[in-house]
Amino acid sequence: MFTTITLPLWFFVLLVLFATVTALSHFLFPSVRWFFRKRAERVVDRLNKKLTRPIEPFKLARRTDMIQRLTYDPDVTQAVVEHAQEFGVREDVAFQLAQRYAREIVPSFSATAYFGIGTRLAKWLATALYRVRLGHYDETLTGVPRDATVVFIMNHRSNMDYVLVTYLAARASALSYAVGEWAQVWPLSRLIKAMGAYFIRRKSRNALYRRVLARYVQMATRNGVTQAVFPEGGLSLDGALAPPKLGLLTYIVDGFDPEGRDVVFVPVAINYDRVLEDRILIAAGEAGKRKFRARMSVVMGFVLKQLWLWVTFRYHRMGYASVSFGAPLSLRDYHRAQRDGAIKTLGRELMRRIEDVMPVLPVPLVSEVLLSAEAPLSRAGVEAAVAKRLQDLAFAHIHLPRDDLAYAVEVGLRQLTKRALVTVTDDHYAIAPSEAHVLRYYANSISHLDAADAA
């Protein structure tokens, strides 16, 4: 028993290493996890006292538990059996595939990451790039029941949409976004999951994947998670609102129980004086395909240029960015008046409510005027044409900086001339050669208001 044993040094080091890892995993790591979990719970308790809509327990559940709950859901297990039969594979192989889909979709929300880092970074970035304005806030929003699930339905102009709405909704609740494949790049993916977003494969035709995604969305909705959805399914390539794609809306409606928790859709309209990705999106639209990406050299060149302007005290923000919140729609009330083609009708109604509150900003206004002009316009001519256009938009949500028409025109012209989209000759403004398509992109954001006002 007390006999001395001689061991090779490498074996002894390996033995000590395994013993250390075992001791840590059994004694230290659980204590450390318990300490941080208790601290996180105290953070959430403090936050919930300040938020209009407290963070639901479902959102705070451990990610591993949520993945297990999702993969063992009866609907998902039935889809596993169907997938195995359809593709001739074993059920355990199909089940592992469902687990992989669940791990890809389910977020790992961190209240500290969201409110300690995310919302502060969103505020800094949004206000550094734009003069941010709340364009319209429907009064009925204050009457939304606290126990209802709120789903923000937003138009999609730019990747800055996430930043703007996160910043403006920071006092209300933590939003759970549906994000596309672009966000699955490491390490960005880890941060996005910590912010509570869930990934979706927009073009996947796999029935098993769709069932796993549908069940996650339905679980989150039924448990009161505040969500943000882009029904257009992607960024606008021409600046105009696109018809809704009904995938996520269908999942929400199919999982809705009229006797349970209500779901309230809140329309959100977003508009900009400048969209950072405008030329990339326009080029993709002209090419007729949605595959686009920004080269890192272009992105870094843009960042360095803005830093140089800031250092030399010549930096100007990129005009205004405005967000408007429209009249909410209760799914319970809508369900009671259900008609044929209810999902399509619901999608069109939500897009109409977004159209109704679309903010009218200086650059889209001035772009419309210059595009409709038959000859270069003087500064006074631009102001007169904008004033006439505003009369046609009597019921629109117009943002005039400082409530001053002349200053609004100045802001619009400054942004367009600074980017060389408009030329000035003898104090007359004209669209630069081959740049009309960029002005059309901005004018399209409010072009639908003609038909709305006529109606």
C-alpha positions, 0 to 999 in steps of 0.5 A, spaced: 500 500 500 505 504 501 510 502 496 513 507 491 511 507 484 515 510 479 511 514 473 514 518 467 514 525 468 509 526 462 504 521 465 504 524 472 503 531 469 497 528 465 494 525 471 495 532 475 491 536 469 486 531 469 485 531 477 485 539 477 480 539 471 475 534 475 476 538 481 474 545 478 468 542 474 465 539 481 467 544 486 469 551 483 465 552 476 458 550 479 460 555 485 462 560 479 456 559 475 451 560 481 455 566 483 454 569 476 447 567 475 445 570 482 448 576 480 444 576 473 438 575 476 439 581 481 440 585 474 434 583 471 430 584 477 432 591 477 431 592 470 424 589 470 422 595 475 424 600 470 421 597 463 414 598 460 414 590 459 418 586 463 423 581 461 419 574 461 422 568 464 422 564 457 427 569 455 432 568 461 431 560 460 438 557 459 440 556 452 441 548 453 434 547 456 431 551 451 434 547 445 432 540 449 425 543 450 424 545 442 427 538 440 423 534 444 417 538 442 411 533 440 411 537 433 418 537 432 419 529 434 413 528 429 417 532 423 423 528 425 419 521 423 417 524 417 423 527 415 426 520 416 421 516 412 422 521 406 429 521 406 430 514 408 435 515 414 435 513 421 430 517 426 436 518 430 440 521 425 434 526 423 433 527 431 441 530 431 439 534 425 433 537 428 438 538 434 443 542 430 437 546 427 435 548 434 442 550 436 442 554 430 436 558 432 435 558 439 439 565 442 443 565 449 440 572 451 444 576 456 441 582 460 447 585 461 450 584 454 443 587 451 442 593 456 449 594 459 453 594 452 447 593 446 443 599 448 449 604 449 452 602 443 446 603 439 445 610 442 452 612 441 452 609 434 445 612 432 446 619 434 453 619 432 451 618 425 444 621 425 439 626 428 435 621 430 427 623 431 421 619 433 416 621 428 410 619 430 407 615 436 400 612 436 396 614 443 393 607 443 400 604 444 399 606 451 393 602 452 396 595 450 395 590 455 401 588 459 400 581 459 400 581 451 405 579 447 408 585 442 411 584 435 414 590 432 412 589 424 418 594 421 420 596 414 427 594 412 431 600 409 438 598 412 442 594 417 441 600 422 434 599 423 436 594 428 440 599 431 435 605 431 429 601 434 433 598 439 435 605 442 428 607 441 425 601 445 430 601 450 426 603 455 420 599 453 423 592 453 428 587 450 427 586 443 428 579 440 430 580 432 429 575 427 436 576 423 438 572 416 444 569 414 449 575 414 449 575 422 452 568 422 459 570 422 463 569 428 464 573 433 458 577 430 454 571 431 456 570 439 454 578 440 447 577 436 445 571 440 447 574 446 442 580 444 436 575 444 436 575 436 435 568 433 437 566 426 433 564 420 434 561 413 430 565 409 430 561 403 430 554 406 425 549 403 427 544 408 420 541 412 424 539 418 428 546 419 421 550 418 418 546 423 423 547 428 423 554 427 415 555 427 415 551 434 421 556 437 417 562 434 410 560 437 413 558 444 417 565 444 410 568 442 406 564 447 411 566 453 410 573 452 417 575 448 417 582 445 419 581 438 421 585 432 420 582 425 421 585 418 415 582 413 419 584 407 423 579 408 430 583 406 432 590 405 429 594 400 433 594 393 429 600 390 427 604 397 420 602 396 416 598 401 415 591 398 409 586 399 410 582 405 412 575 406 408 571 410 412 566 413 413 568 420 406 571 421 404 565 419 407 561 424 405 566 429 398 566 427 398 558 427 400 558 434 395 563 436 390 561 442 384 566 442 383 564 449 390 565 451 395 571 451 393 576 446 398 578 440 399 585 439 402 587 432 405 594 432 407 597 425 414 601 425 416 605 419 423 607 418 426 612 414 433 616 413 436 622 409 442 617 408 442 609 407 449 607 408 448 601 404 444 605 398 449 604 392 450 596 394 442 595 394 441 599 388 446 595 384 443 589 387 436 591 385 439 593 378 442 586 377 436 583 379 439 579 384 439 579 392 446 577 393 450 583 395 456 584 400 460 590 402 467 589 401 471 590 407 476 595 404 470 599 402 467 599 409 474 601 412 475 606 407 468 609 409 470 609 417 477 612 416 474 618 412 469 619 417 474 619 423 478 624 419 473 629 418 471 628 425 478 629 427 479 635 423 472 638 425 469 637 419 464 632 420 457 632 419 452 627 421 448 624 415 442 628 416 435 625 419 433 618 421 426 617 423 422 612 426 414 612 427 410 607 431 403 606 428 396 604 430 397 597 434 393 591 431 390 586 436 390 579 433 385 576 438 380 582 435 383 580 428 381 573 429 374 574 431 373 578 424 377 572 420 375 572 413 378 568 407 385 569 406 386 571 413 394 571 413 394 575 406 389 580 409 393 581 415 400 582 412 397 587 407 393 591 413 400 591 417 404 594 411 398 599 410 399 601 417 406 602 416 405 606 410 400 611 413 406 613 418 412 613 414 416 619 416 417 624 410 424 627 411 428 632 407 432 628 402 426 624 400 422 631 399 428 634 395 429 628 391 422 628 389 422 635 387 428 635 383 426 628 379 420 632 377 423 638 375 424 639 367 430 644 368 435 646 374 431 650 380 434 655 384 434 655 391 427 659 391 424 654 386 426 648 390 423 651 396 416 653 392 416 646 389 417 643 396 412 647 399 407 645 394 409 638 395 407 638 402 400 641 401 399 634 397 402 630 403 397 634 408 395 627 412 403 624 412 407 625 418 412 630 416 419 632 419 421 639 418 427 640 422 426 646 426 419 647 423 422 651 418 421 649 411 427 653 408 432 649 413 429 643 411 431 644 404 438 646 406 439 640 409 436 636 403 440 640 398 446 639 403 446 632 403 445 631 396 451 636 394 456 633 399 455 626 396 455 629 389 449 627 387 446 634 385 450 639 382 450 647 383 451 652 377 449 659 378 445 658 384 441 653 380 441 645 383 440 639 378 441 632 378 448 630 377 449 625 370 448 618 372 445 619 379 438 620 378 437 612 380 440 614 387 435 620 388 429 615 385 431 610 391 430 616 396 424 618 393 421 611 393 420 611 400 415 616 400 412 615 393 406 611 396 403 617 400 400 620 393 396 614 393 394 614 400 393 621 400 388 620 394 384 615 398 
